[in-house]
Amino acid sequence: MAQVLEFKLPDLGEGLTEAEIVRWLVAVGDVVAIDQPVVEVETAKAMVEVPCPYGGVVTARFGEEGTELPVGAPLLTVAVGAVDSLGSAAVAESSAVTEASAGASESSGNVLVGYGTGAPAARRRRIRPAASAPAVPVVTPAPAPAAEPERRVVRAVAVEDVAQSGPVPVISPLVRRLAREHGLDLRQLTGSGPDGLILRADVEHAMRAAETKAAPEPASAAAPASAAARGERIPLRGVRGAVADKLSRSRREIPDATCWVDADATELMAARASMNAAGGPKISLLALLARICTAALARHPELNSTVDMDAREIVRLAEVHLGFAAQTERGLVVPVVRDAHLRSAESLSAEVGRLTEAARQGTLTPADLTGGTFTLNNYGVFGVDGSTPIINHPEAAMLGVGRIVPKPWVHEGELAVRKVVQLSLTFDHRVCDGGTAGGFLRYVADCVEHPSVLLRSL
């Protein structure tokens, strides 16, 4: 007799508490192997494939694509041992599937990508049982009672028993919670989804109907709806929601200030051209600016710090983990180059290139996006000269770089056309005063104007 095991959304680390289902990788009725990725989710920091620790037949999925689930909510149920119950004719196509589903006790216990038993993932296949074999029903198990304490739920019941429980046609636990919070009986609702599935829109429609019925008749014609009520509403979630939360916190907690200076970048651009003409891996402009940043932070360590207001202490950090802003289709992300202070310009260029490509592909991990101590923001790629960026909390400063464009400039006592860039430094005024911030920015500008200045710190 098969056992139905419930797999919940695991803790993906880095303080994440929810994730949005982007794409299901398996369907109800598919055979899955131990540690096979079953769903792709988007957290506030990255896209992650979640592997299932059980091998067997998928009997239910919880949540449609686009549904946001909290950590600990059910993801799917797997009938462990159901493959054997269907008879050898149904599984003779793949020995890997048979090995992955050999017994009810088989599971890796692992939930994060990159960890597991190393068993090869079974090819996705829907079971077509032999005529003499009992079919595995497609079911949606009812949720545990609200009073049940938080723990890993393992239901050791026959698949046939689940089919006889008569569950409400709801997949998403969020829909159940929404209905429960507003006192709605899901059995009284008619679902608009496939096969009568009750969707969130159905619950919200019932909520509005209940509110309309309970509201008193207005004495006069209702006032026109506000512009905000009429406009399109876009949920703040995923990357966009995480950015909103972080920037709001930064504005609330950090008393920031900004200083800026124009610099002649003609010599820096010439130096980069000479480096790349000499052969070997190409050096990006961002990598050169990153190398200048690490040299400037070595001279002004106050700006590579964070503030602990609970202890009322400034914490100066020994390592420089340099973040750089990258605009992607999913929004603004800030990948982090680890131990940037130990890297050469060539190493920085390679790592920045790797992280930038991962950002474009949407494959950055939470570890790639956390732990930064200082941020470099090249907003010049948007064709603008200057900006006053918001500090990436809990860091203490951010260097902004505008576009490099030909401008009139006094060079060696004569007016000339030079390649000019505007540099800006937004800093936490709690960690230093204007003298330190100005000294940092002036050193950066000197290195941009005269790259030989950087040789002193190499």
Secondary structure per residue as TSV (DSSP state, phi and psi in degrees):
chain	resnum	aa	ss	phi	psi
A	1	M	-	360.0	131.6
A	2	A	-	-73.8	152.6
A	3	Q	E	-110.7	138.1
A	4	V	E	-98.0	114.6
A	5	L	E	-107.5	136.5
A	6	E	E	-98.4	126.5
A	7	F	E	-106.4	122.4
A	8	K	E	-99.2	157.6
A	9	L	-	-60.5	118.1
A	10	P	-	-78.3	165.5
A	11	D	-	-73.0	113.0
A	12	L	-	-86.3	4.1
A	13	G	S	87.1	177.1
A	14	E	T	60.1	27.8
A	15	G	T	75.7	14.7
A	16	L	-	-77.0	137.5
A	17	T	-	-117.4	-10.2
A	18	E	E	-153.0	167.2
A	19	A	E	-152.7	151.3
A	20	E	E	-103.6	132.8
A	21	I	E	-71.0	118.9
A	22	V	E	-95.2	-46.3
A	23	R	E	-156.6	127.0
A	24	W	E	-78.6	135.3
A	25	L	S	-99.6	-7.4
A	26	V	S	-136.6	160.4
A	27	A	-	-120.0	163.6
A	28	V	T	-61.5	129.9
A	29	G	T	101.1	-13.6
A	30	D	B	-74.4	151.6
A	31	V	E	-91.7	131.7
A	32	V	E	-120.7	148.3
A	33	A	-	-98.5	162.7
A	34	I	T	-59.3	130.9
A	35	D	T	69.0	16.9
A	36	Q	E	-76.8	131.5
A	37	P	E	-60.3	131.5
A	38	V	E	-116.7	-19.2
A	39	V	E	-154.8	145.7
A	40	E	E	-106.3	123.5
A	41	V	E	-120.8	155.0
A	42	E	E	-112.3	120.5
A	43	T	-	-96.9	-175.9
A	44	A	S	-68.8	-7.9
A	45	K	S	-125.6	-23.1
A	46	A	-	-168.2	168.1
A	47	M	E	-90.9	132.8
A	48	V	E	-134.2	135.2
A	49	E	E	-91.0	128.5
A	50	V	E	-103.7	120.6
A	51	P	E	-88.0	150.6
A	52	C	E	-95.2	133.8
A	53	P	S	-80.8	0.5
A	54	Y	B	-114.7	155.7
A	55	G	-	-115.7	134.4
A	56	G	E	163.5	-150.0
A	57	V	E	-109.5	130.0
A	58	V	E	-71.4	121.3
A	59	T	E	-104.5	-19.7
A	60	A	E	-161.9	148.0
A	61	R	E	-119.0	141.1
A	62	F	-	-109.7	108.0
A	63	G	S	107.0	133.5
A	64	E	-	-86.0	166.9
A	65	E	T	-62.7	129.3
A	66	G	T	102.3	-11.9
A	67	T	-	-78.2	137.8
A	68	E	E	-99.4	126.5
A	69	L	E	-117.6	142.1
A	70	P	E	-79.5	155.9
A	71	V	T	-58.5	132.3
A	72	G	T	98.8	-10.9
A	73	A	S	-77.1	149.9
A	74	P	E	-62.2	138.0
A	75	L	E	-101.0	-50.9
A	76	L	E	-160.2	168.4
A	77	T	E	-119.7	145.8
A	78	V	E	-126.9	129.2
A	79	A	E	-84.7	98.5
A	80	V	E	-81.3	126.1
A	81	G	T	94.5	-6.7
A	82	A	H	-69.1	-28.3
A	83	V	H	-61.2	-42.4
A	84	D	H	-66.8	-34.0
A	85	S	H	-70.9	-15.2
A	86	L	T	-84.5	-7.9
A	87	G	-	95.3	155.0
A	88	S	H	-66.2	-24.9
A	89	A	H	-64.5	-29.8
A	90	A	H	-80.2	-18.0
A	91	V	H	-120.6	5.1
A	92	A	T	-66.5	-15.3
A	93	E	T	-70.3	-25.8
A	94	S	-	-144.7	113.9
A	95	S	H	-69.8	-27.3
A	96	A	H	-63.7	-38.0
A	97	V	H	-65.6	-41.3
A	98	T	H	-62.6	-43.3
A	99	E	H	-65.0	-37.8
A	100	A	H	-70.8	-20.9
A	101	S	T	-120.3	26.7
A	102	A	S	-68.3	-29.9
A	103	G	-	-151.7	160.5
A	104	A	T	-70.5	-20.8
A	105	S	T	-89.6	-4.2
A	106	E	-	-77.1	120.9
A	107	S	B	-166.3	153.2
A	108	S	-	-85.5	-26.5
A	109	G	-	77.7	-1.8
A	110	N	-	-96.0	148.9
A	111	V	-	-131.1	-6.6
A	112	L	S	-106.7	145.5
A	113	V	T	-62.5	136.0
A	114	G	T	99.5	-6.8
A	115	Y	-	-123.6	149.3
A	116	G	S	154.2	-171.2
A	117	T	-	-80.7	-13.8
A	118	G	-	84.1	4.5
A	119	A	-	-67.2	138.7
A	120	P	-	-65.1	141.5
A	121	A	-	-70.4	134.3
A	122	A	-	-72.0	144.9
A	123	R	-	-66.0	135.2
A	124	R	-	-60.4	125.6
A	125	R	-	-152.2	135.0
A	126	R	B	-86.3	134.2
A	127	I	-	-69.8	131.7
A	128	R	-	-118.3	93.0
A	129	P	-	-67.0	153.7
A	130	A	-	-65.7	159.3
A	131	A	T	-61.6	-30.5
A	132	S	T	-87.8	-5.2
A	133	A	S	-98.2	143.2
A	134	P	-	-70.0	138.5
A	135	A	-	-80.9	150.4
A	136	V	-	-84.8	117.8
A	137	P	-	-68.3	151.1
A	138	V	-	-90.6	113.2
A	139	V	-	-130.9	162.5
A	140	T	-	-124.5	98.8
A	141	P	-	-59.8	145.0
A	142	A	-	-69.8	149.6
A	143	P	-	-70.7	159.8
A	144	A	-	-67.6	153.4
A	145	P	-	-57.2	151.8
A	146	A	T	-61.2	-30.2
A	147	A	T	-80.8	-7.8
A	148	E	S	-66.6	130.4
A	149	P	-	-66.4	156.1
A	150	E	S	-65.6	121.3
A	151	R	S	-169.6	168.1
A	152	R	-	-71.8	121.3
A	153	V	-	-95.8	125.3
A	154	V	E	-124.8	111.3
A	155	R	E	-96.7	112.2
A	156	A	-	-97.1	75.6
A	157	V	-	-129.3	157.1
A	158	A	-	-68.4	145.2
A	159	V	H	-60.0	-37.0
A	160	E	H	-63.3	-35.9
A	161	D	H	-65.0	-37.9
A	162	V	H	-62.8	-40.6
A	163	A	H	-63.8	-26.7
A	164	Q	T	-87.6	-1.7
A	165	S	T	-78.3	-14.4
A	166	G	-	63.1	57.0
A	167	P	-	-71.8	156.7
A	168	V	-	-69.0	138.2
A	169	P	S	-73.2	70.9
A	170	V	-	-132.8	131.8
A	171	I	-	-97.0	-48.1
A	172	S	-	-75.8	125.8
A	173	P	H	-65.6	-24.6
A	174	L	H	-67.7	-35.7
A	175	V	H	-65.2	-42.6
A	176	R	H	-61.1	-44.8
A	177	R	H	-64.4	-41.7
A	178	L	H	-61.4	-42.7
A	179	A	H	-66.1	-42.3
A	180	R	H	-63.0	-42.4
A	181	E	H	-65.9	-25.7
A	182	H	T	-106.8	14.0
A	183	G	T	66.6	31.2
A	184	L	-	-98.5	137.6
A	185	D	-	-90.7	111.2
A	186	L	G	-61.7	-25.7
A	187	R	G	-70.9	-15.1
A	188	Q	G	-92.1	-3.3
A	189	L	-	-99.1	150.3
A	190	T	-	-105.3	120.2
A	191	G	-	-76.4	144.1
A	192	S	-	-98.7	-1.9
A	193	G	S	-83.4	-178.0
A	194	P	G	-58.3	133.9
A	195	D	G	57.9	33.1
A	196	G	G	77.8	15.4
A	197	L	-	-61.6	130.7
A	198	I	-	-82.6	121.1
A	199	L	-	-102.4	170.0
A	200	R	H	-61.1	-36.8
A	201	A	H	-61.3	-34.0
A	202	D	H	-66.4	-41.4
A	203	V	H	-67.0	-43.6
A	204	E	H	-64.1	-35.7
A	205	H	H	-63.7	-42.5
A	206	A	H	-66.0	-35.3
A	207	M	H	-64.2	-45.0
A	208	R	H	-64.2	-38.3
A	209	A	H	-64.3	-40.2
A	210	A	H	-66.6	-39.4
A	211	E	H	-66.6	-40.4
A	212	T	H	-63.9	-40.2
A	213	K	H	-67.0	-35.7
A	214	A	H	-81.8	-21.9
A	215	A	S	-72.6	140.8
A	216	P	-	-71.3	152.0
A	217	E	-	-65.7	132.1
A	218	P	-	-70.0	147.8
A	219	A	S	-72.3	-27.2
A	220	S	S	-140.4	175.7
A	221	A	-	-58.6	139.0
A	222	A	-	-67.3	147.1
A	223	A	-	-68.8	152.1
A	224	P	-	-58.3	144.3
A	225	A	-	-63.0	147.3
A	226	S	-	-70.0	162.8
A	227	A	H	-60.4	-36.5
A	228	A	H	-64.7	-37.5
A	229	A	H	-70.7	-32.3
A	230	R	H	-80.3	-24.8
A	231	G	S	-72.3	167.7
A	232	E	-	-70.1	135.9
A	233	R	-	-106.3	123.0
A	234	I	-	-116.6	117.8
A	235	P	-	-61.0	137.1
A	236	L	-	-88.3	92.5
A	237	R	-	-147.6	174.3
A	238	G	H	62.5	-141.5
A	239	V	H	-62.7	-43.1
A	240	R	H	-61.9	-40.5
A	241	G	H	-67.0	-39.9
A	242	A	H	-65.3	-40.7
A	243	V	H	-62.7	-43.2
A	244	A	H	-61.0	-44.4
A	245	D	H	-64.1	-44.3
A	246	K	H	-68.3	-42.8
A	247	L	H	-68.5	-36.9
A	248	S	H	-64.2	-41.9
A	249	R	H	-65.0	-40.1
A	250	S	H	-60.6	-44.9
A	251	R	H	-65.4	-35.6
A	252	R	H	-70.5	-40.4
A	253	E	H	-100.9	-26.7
A	254	I	-	-104.8	119.3
A	255	P	-	-80.3	90.3
A	256	D	E	-93.4	160.6
A	257	A	E	-144.0	157.3
A	258	T	E	-131.4	136.2
A	259	C	E	-127.7	154.1
A	260	W	E	-147.9	162.9
A	261	V	E	-154.4	146.3
A	262	D	E	-88.9	142.1
A	263	A	E	-135.8	147.7
A	264	D	E	-87.0	108.0
A	265	A	-	-95.2	13.5
A	266	T	H	-59.4	-45.8
A	267	E	H	-68.8	-35.9
A	268	L	H	-64.0	-43.6
A	269	M	H	-64.8	-36.9
A	270	A	H	-67.5	-40.1
A	271	A	H	-63.6	-41.4
A	272	R	H	-63.5	-42.5
A	273	A	H	-60.7	-39.3
A	274	S	H	-66.8	-41.0
A	275	M	H	-59.5	-47.8
A	276	N	H	-71.6	-26.9
A	277	A	H	-74.5	-20.4
A	278	A	T	-76.1	-6.7
A	279	G	S	96.5	170.3
A	280	G	S	88.3	-176.7
A	281	P	S	-59.2	142.3
A	282	K	-	-71.5	142.9
A	283	I	-	-102.5	124.3
A	284	S	-	-81.5	156.4
A	285	L	H	-62.4	-39.0
A	286	L	H	-62.4	-35.5
A	287	A	H	-66.0	-40.4
A	288	L	H	-63.9	-42.0
A	289	L	H	-65.3	-36.2
A	290	A	H	-64.4	-40.7
A	291	R	H	-65.3	-37.8
A	292	I	H	-63.6	-39.8
A	293	C	H	-61.0	-45.7
A	294	T	H	-64.8	-35.6
A	295	A	H	-67.6	-39.4
A	296	A	H	-68.5	-36.2
A	297	L	H	-69.2	-29.9
A	298	A	H	-64.3	-32.6
A	299	R	H	-83.2	-27.5
A	300	H	-	-130.7	71.2
A	301	P	G	-65.0	-13.8
A	302	E	G	-57.5	-30.6
A	303	L	G	-85.0	-7.2
A	304	N	S	-104.7	69.1
A	305	S	E	-151.5	178.4
A	306	T	E	-143.0	164.0
A	307	V	E	-113.9	126.2
A	308	D	E	-103.5	95.6
A	309	M	T	-71.6	-27.7
A	310	D	T	-63.0	-42.7
A	311	A	T	-90.5	-7.1
A	312	R	T	54.6	54.9
A	313	E	E	-136.4	147.5
A	314	I	E	-96.3	125.6
A	315	V	E	-104.6	106.9
A	316	R	E	-83.8	132.3
A	317	L	-	-101.0	136.7
A	318	A	S	-76.8	-36.7
A	319	E	S	-96.2	148.1
A	320	V	-	-106.2	109.5
A	321	H	-	-105.7	103.1
A	322	L	E	-90.6	117.4
A	323	G	E	-89.5	150.7
A	324	F	E	-137.9	136.2
A	325	A	-	-73.2	135.0
A	326	A	E	-136.4	126.6
A	327	Q	E	-90.8	127.1
A	328	T	E	-129.0	175.5
A	329	E	T	-64.0	-24.7
A	330	R	T	-88.1	-1.2
A	331	G	E	116.5	-170.9
A	332	L	E	-76.7	128.6
A	333	V	E	-129.1	156.8
A	334	V	-	-127.4	86.0
A	335	P	-	-65.1	155.2
A	336	V	E	-120.6	126.2
A	337	V	E	-88.4	111.5
A	338	R	T	-71.5	141.0
A	339	D	T	50.9	47.9
A	340	A	G	-61.6	-28.3
A	341	H	G	-69.0	-15.9
A	342	L	G	-99.0	0.3
A	343	R	-	-101.6	148.0
A	344	S	-	-81.6	172.4
A	345	A	H	-60.5	-37.7
A	346	E	H	-66.4	-43.3
A	347	S	H	-65.7	-40.7
A	348	L	H	-62.3	-42.1
A	349	S	H	-62.2	-42.2
A	350	A	H	-65.4	-42.8
A	351	E	H	-71.4	-39.7
A	352	V	H	-61.8	-40.9
A	353	G	H	-63.6	-41.6
A	354	R	H	-64.3	-46.5
A	355	L	H	-68.1	-36.1
A	356	T	H	-64.1	-43.2
A	357	E	H	-64.8	-40.6
A	358	A	H	-64.0	-36.5
A	359	A	H	-63.9	-41.6
A	360	R	H	-66.9	-35.3
A	361	Q	H	-82.9	-10.0
A	362	G	T	74.7	26.6
A	363	T	-	-110.3	12.3
A	364	L	-	-64.0	139.4
A	365	T	-	-91.5	163.2
A	366	P	G	-54.7	-35.4
A	367	A	G	-65.7	-30.2
A	368	D	G	-70.8	-17.0
A	369	L	G	-114.5	7.8
A	370	T	S	-130.9	162.1
A	371	G	-	89.1	9.5
A	372	G	-	-67.9	150.5
A	373	T	S	-116.6	-15.9
A	374	F	E	-158.9	143.8
A	375	T	E	-121.3	138.2
A	376	L	E	-109.1	123.7
A	377	N	E	-120.6	105.3
A	378	N	-	-93.3	79.1
A	379	Y	G	-80.6	-1.2
A	380	G	G	-62.1	-23.1
A	381	V	G	-65.1	-17.1
A	382	F	G	-91.0	5.0
A	383	G	T	79.9	23.6
A	384	V	-	-114.7	155.5
A	385	D	S	-88.5	-39.3
A	386	G	-	-144.8	167.8
A	387	S	-	-165.5	160.2
A	388	T	-	-120.6	80.6
A	389	P	-	-68.4	158.7
A	390	I	-	-88.3	133.3
A	391	I	-	-62.5	140.7
A	392	N	-	-79.2	91.8
A	393	H	T	-53.8	137.0
A	394	P	T	-98.3	25.5
A	395	E	-	-68.9	174.6
A	396	A	S	-112.3	-9.4
A	397	A	E	-163.5	161.1
A	398	M	E	-146.1	131.2
A	399	L	E	-97.0	126.7
A	400	G	E	-106.6	141.2
A	401	V	E	-126.3	122.5
A	402	G	-	-86.3	-174.3
A	403	R	-	-71.0	150.3
A	404	I	-	-99.7	113.3
A	405	V	E	-135.0	151.8
A	406	P	E	-65.8	130.5
A	407	K	E	-144.2	157.4
A	408	P	E	-64.6	136.0
A	409	W	E	-152.3	140.8
A	410	V	E	-83.6	112.3
A	411	H	E	-123.0	120.6
A	412	E	T	52.3	43.0
A	413	G	T	81.6	2.8
A	414	E	E	-129.6	150.9
A	415	L	E	-74.9	128.9
A	416	A	E	-145.1	165.2
A	417	V	E	-94.5	118.8
A	418	R	E	-127.0	163.4
A	419	K	E	-87.8	109.5
A	420	V	E	-111.7	142.4
A	421	V	E	-132.8	145.0
A	422	Q	E	-99.3	128.7
A	423	L	E	-110.8	138.2
A	424	S	E	-132.5	146.6
A	425	L	E	-126.5	116.2
A	426	T	E	-100.0	127.2
A	427	F	E	-136.5	155.8
A	428	D	E	-79.3	114.4
A	429	H	T	-69.1	-9.2
A	430	R	T	-75.6	-27.4
A	431	V	T	-90.1	-20.7
A	432	C	-	-162.4	169.2
A	433	D	-	-100.8	179.6
A	434	G	H	-61.9	-28.7
A	435	G	H	-62.6	-44.6
A	436	T	H	-66.9	-45.1
A	437	A	H	-62.0	-42.9
A	438	G	H	-64.9	-38.1
A	439	G	H	-63.9	-41.3
A	440	F	H	-61.3	-50.1
A	441	L	H	-66.5	-36.2
A	442	R	H	-66.3	-38.4
A	443	Y	H	-64.7	-42.6
A	444	V	H	-59.7	-45.4
A	445	A	H	-63.7	-38.7
A	446	D	H	-63.2	-39.9
A	447	C	H	-67.6	-35.5
A	448	V	H	-66.4	-42.3
A	449	E	H	-77.1	-34.1
A	450	H	-	-134.8	84.5
A	451	P	G	-54.5	-22.4
A	452	S	G	-63.5	-24.4
A	453	V	G	-59.0	-32.3
A	454	L	G	-68.0	-25.8
A	455	L	G	-60.6	-25.9
A	456	R	G	-64.9	-27.5
A	457	S	G	-98.8	1.7
A	458	L	-	-86.7	360.0
